[in-house]
């Protein structure tokens, strides 16, 4: 059993499910997914991406230069997808347990 993912990590992996994204795109998508609760700063994001890359959960997809600046894209790896699926299932079980208990409380 692996350790639970921290919320920012969970959101970064979730953001990368559909397509590779660059850093500022990830910041915006994590903000949207969390409804503004998780605001990643660039330093925090790139530190997390380095760690996730080292752990094999994300990989660099490509680089391009836009307006003279390097834009690096990241993609979810099969290992990252597996970790996200496992965490989603873990969270689902917790939500199910809490929901059942709350339903019993209101009865």
C-alpha positions as CSV (number, residue, x, y, z in Angstrom):
1,X,0.0,0.0,0.0
2,X,1.5,3.4,-1.0
3,X,1.1,6.6,0.9
4,X,-1.8,8.8,0.1
5,X,-1.1,11.5,-2.5
6,X,-1.1,15.1,-1.2
7,X,-3.9,17.2,-2.7
8,X,-1.6,19.3,-4.9
9,X,0.0,16.1,-6.3
10,X,-3.4,14.5,-6.9
11,X,-4.6,17.7,-8.7
12,X,-1.4,17.9,-10.8
13,X,-1.8,14.3,-11.9
14,X,-5.6,14.8,-12.6
15,X,-4.8,17.9,-14.7
16,X,-2.5,15.8,-16.9
17,X,-5.0,13.0,-17.6
18,X,-6.3,14.4,-20.9
19,X,-3.2,15.9,-22.5
20,X,0.3,17.2,-21.8
21,X,0.5,20.6,-20.2
22,X,3.1,23.3,-19.6
23,X,3.7,24.8,-16.2
24,X,1.4,27.8,-16.3
25,X,-1.3,25.7,-17.9
26,X,-1.0,23.3,-14.9
27,X,-1.2,26.2,-12.4
28,X,-4.5,27.4,-14.1
29,X,-6.0,23.9,-14.3
30,X,-5.2,23.0,-10.7
31,X,-6.8,26.3,-9.7
32,X,-9.9,25.4,-11.7
33,X,-10.1,21.8,-10.5
34,X,-9.8,22.9,-6.8
35,X,-12.2,25.8,-7.3
36,X,-9.5,28.2,-6.2
37,X,-8.6,26.4,-3.0
38,X,-5.1,25.2,-4.2
39,X,-3.0,28.0,-5.7
40,X,0.3,26.7,-6.9
41,X,3.2,29.0,-7.2
42,X,5.7,28.4,-10.0
43,X,8.5,27.3,-7.5
44,X,6.2,24.9,-5.8
45,X,4.9,23.5,-9.1
46,X,8.3,23.0,-10.6
47,X,9.6,21.3,-7.4
48,X,6.6,19.0,-7.5
49,X,7.1,18.2,-11.2
50,X,10.8,17.4,-10.6
51,X,9.8,15.0,-7.8
52,X,7.0,13.5,-9.8
53,X,9.4,13.0,-12.7
54,X,12.0,11.4,-10.5
55,X,9.2,9.1,-9.1
56,X,8.2,8.1,-12.7
57,X,4.7,9.5,-12.4
58,X,5.1,12.3,-15.0
59,X,7.6,12.7,-17.8
60,X,8.7,15.6,-20.0
61,X,6.7,15.5,-23.2
62,X,8.3,18.2,-25.3
63,X,9.7,21.8,-25.2
64,X,8.8,24.7,-27.4
65,X,9.8,28.4,-27.5
66,X,7.0,30.8,-27.2
67,X,7.7,34.6,-27.3
68,X,11.4,33.9,-26.6
69,X,10.7,31.7,-23.6
70,X,11.1,28.0,-23.2
71,X,7.8,26.2,-22.5
72,X,8.2,22.6,-21.2
73,X,5.3,20.2,-21.4
74,X,4.7,17.3,-19.0
75,X,2.6,14.2,-19.5
76,X,1.2,11.6,-17.2
77,X,3.0,8.2,-17.3
78,X,1.4,4.8,-16.9
79,X,2.8,4.8,-13.4
80,X,1.2,8.2,-12.7
81,X,-2.1,6.9,-14.1
82,X,-1.8,3.9,-11.8
83,X,-1.1,6.1,-8.8
84,X,-4.0,8.4,-9.6
85,X,-6.4,5.4,-10.0
86,X,-5.2,3.9,-6.7
87,X,-5.7,7.2,-4.9
88,X,-9.1,7.8,-6.5
89,X,-10.2,4.4,-5.3
90,X,-8.8,5.0,-1.8
91,X,-10.7,8.3,-1.6
92,X,-13.9,6.8,-3.1
93,X,-13.9,4.2,-0.3
94,X,-13.5,6.9,2.3
95,X,-16.3,8.9,0.8
96,X,-18.6,5.9,0.7
97,X,-17.9,5.1,4.4
98,X,-18.6,8.7,5.4
99,X,-21.7,8.9,3.3
100,X,-23.1,5.7,4.8
101,X,-22.4,6.9,8.3
102,X,-24.0,10.3,7.7
103,X,-27.1,8.6,6.2
104,X,-27.4,6.5,9.3
105,X,-27.1,9.6,11.5
106,X,-29.9,11.5,9.7
107,X,-32.3,8.5,9.9
